[in-house]
């Protein structure tokens, strides 16, 4: 039989502490941490990943708001905001060439001219 150890402090002084999401919950007597065996929350849901990807595409194209995406995918608008924010935090800043000093944009945020210094 395997010994159950605490996920936080690795102590073997644990006791059963009810059932959560149909899984046995344990409580560490050393640090009072509650835990279950396994990593079920780390399993990816393909339907959820599809919703997230489509939300990011629609928002980045400027075609939808967080509220619209929430209604479309039947989730809270703050959930769609978190999906997009999490992806945006991992995107690199765009690299701008050192010879470009100014850019002009039209009303639709399209670059219409760049001005560089001639050497």
VOGU-3710 file (C-alpha; in Angstrom, 3 decimals, decimal comma):
1> xxxxxxxxxx> 0,000/0,000/0,000  1,314/3,434/-0,905  1,713/6,086/1,730  -0,167/9,312/1,112  1,932/12,434/1,616  0,944/16,095/1,750  1,352/17,983/-1,534  2,515/21,093/0,317  4,941/19,909/3,027  5,475/16,203/2,103
11> xxxxxxxxxx> 4,425/15,078/5,573  2,915/11,589/5,894  0,643/12,676/8,769  -2,571/12,968/6,771  -6,163/11,976/7,474  -9,289/11,635/5,354  -11,336/14,824/5,223  -14,492/14,197/3,199  -15,182/13,856/-0,503  -14,915/16,632/-3,105
21> xxxxxxxxxx> -15,945/16,267/-6,786  -16,344/12,500/-6,163  -12,703/12,286/-4,989  -11,393/11,548/-1,492  -10,057/14,674/0,206  -7,159/14,523/2,673  -5,977/16,973/5,339  -2,401/17,294/6,487  -2,067/17,324/10,279  1,236/19,226/10,038
31> xxxxxxxxxx> 0,283/22,210/7,848  -3,560/21,897/7,687  -3,466/21,779/3,863  -6,457/20,094/2,151  -5,765/18,172/-1,059  -6,885/15,314/-3,304  -4,702/12,777/-5,071  -4,028/13,592/-8,730  -4,103/16,639/-10,970  -7,587/16,644/-12,495
41> xxxxxxxxxx> -7,676/20,429/-12,901  -4,662/20,308/-15,210  -6,497/18,217/-17,825  -7,360/20,355/-20,864  -10,882/20,464/-22,276  -10,808/20,637/-26,108  -14,202/22,391/-26,299  -13,024/25,054/-23,846  -9,766/25,551/-25,762  -11,780/26,050/-28,965
51> xxxxxxxxxx> -13,967/28,683/-27,287  -10,874/30,465/-25,976  -9,134/30,465/-29,361  -12,211/31,747/-31,181  -12,712/34,450/-28,548  -9,152/35,649/-29,022  -9,510/35,734/-32,809  -12,832/37,594/-32,765  -11,645/40,117/-30,176  -8,311/40,765/-31,898
61> xxxxxxxxxx> -10,076/41,470/-35,191  -12,178/44,083/-33,417  -15,378/42,242/-34,268  -16,688/41,601/-30,759  -16,713/42,783/-27,157  -16,240/40,812/-23,953  -20,006/40,954/-23,364  -20,809/39,604/-26,829  -18,264/36,793/-26,443  -19,730/35,914/-23,044
71> xxxxxxxxxx> -23,213/35,605/-24,537  -21,920/33,683/-27,556  -20,113/31,067/-25,453  -22,484/31,133/-22,459  -19,828/32,311/-19,986  -19,387/35,448/-17,911  -17,868/38,454/-19,689  -15,053/38,535/-17,120  -14,147/34,976/-18,136  -13,631/36,065/-21,752
81> xxxxxxxxxx> -11,593/39,014/-20,494  -9,303/36,625/-18,536  -8,891/34,347/-21,583  -7,744/37,245/-23,741  -5,612/38,869/-21,021  -3,754/35,592/-20,343  -2,814/35,261/-24,008  -1,905/38,945/-24,314  0,489/38,710/-21,353  2,525/36,058/-23,188
91> xxxxxxxxxx> 2,837/37,918/-26,506  6,113/39,673/-27,249  6,184/43,402/-27,848  6,388/44,176/-31,575  9,837/45,007/-32,882  10,070/48,332/-34,718  12,913/48,960/-37,111  15,401/51,509/-35,806  15,247/53,584/-39,004  11,483/54,276/-38,623
101> xxxxxxxxxx> 10,872/57,391/-36,564  7,175/58,177/-37,259  4,091/56,328/-38,480  0,813/57,820/-39,691  -2,493/55,996/-39,254  -5,857/56,535/-40,893  -9,187/56,400/-39,036  -9,270/52,604/-39,229  -5,865/52,223/-37,519  -4,084/51,159/-40,698
111> xxxxxxxxx> -0,583/52,417/-41,300  -0,625/54,699/-44,316  2,917/56,038/-44,263  6,208/55,585/-42,488  8,918/58,182/-42,347  12,517/57,152/-42,032  15,727/59,094/-41,874  17,731/58,926/-45,095  21,452/58,439/-44,653
//
